[in-house]
Amino acid sequence: MNALFERLYLELRQSELEIKESLQKRQEKDWLKPILEDELADIVSTISKIEKGKFGQCEISGELIPDKILKNIPTLKSINDFRSMDSFYRKPIDSRS
């Protein structure tokens, strides 16, 4: 496991614990609960990939996802997910920016 993956692994483990604690405090009808559960599932899946040596591979094509992307979004499942994210970014008003 390289240094980046090791650091991400430790951060994901910490996030997993924090989300589990938060979920224990939430009420059944709390609007945030399903969001936290989805995030927890993504984190658990990513931790499993790191442990199995599959972390960083696109789930669709099998190609490697660049480390600079994984560093920012370690729970990314595919290159397609990353490519579709730019539709969520706010576009600058002034194109000279």
C-alpha positions, 0 to 999 in steps of 0.5 A: 500500500503506498503512502497516499492509500495508507493515509486515505485508509486511515482517514476513511476509517475515522470517517466511518467511526464518526458517521456510525456515531452520528447515525446512532444519535439520529432519529428514525425520520431525520432527513440526514440519516439516509444521506449518512447511510449512503456515505457510510456504504461508500466508505465501507466499500472503499475500505474493502477495496483498499484492503483487497488491493482494488482501490483506484480501479474504475468499476466499469472499465478497470482502468486506474483512476489518477491519484490526484482525483482519488486524493480528493474523492476517495469513494469515487467508483468510476471515471464516468462518475468523475466526468459527470461531476463537472455538471455540478460545479458552478460556472463562472459568470465572467469567462475570462476568470 
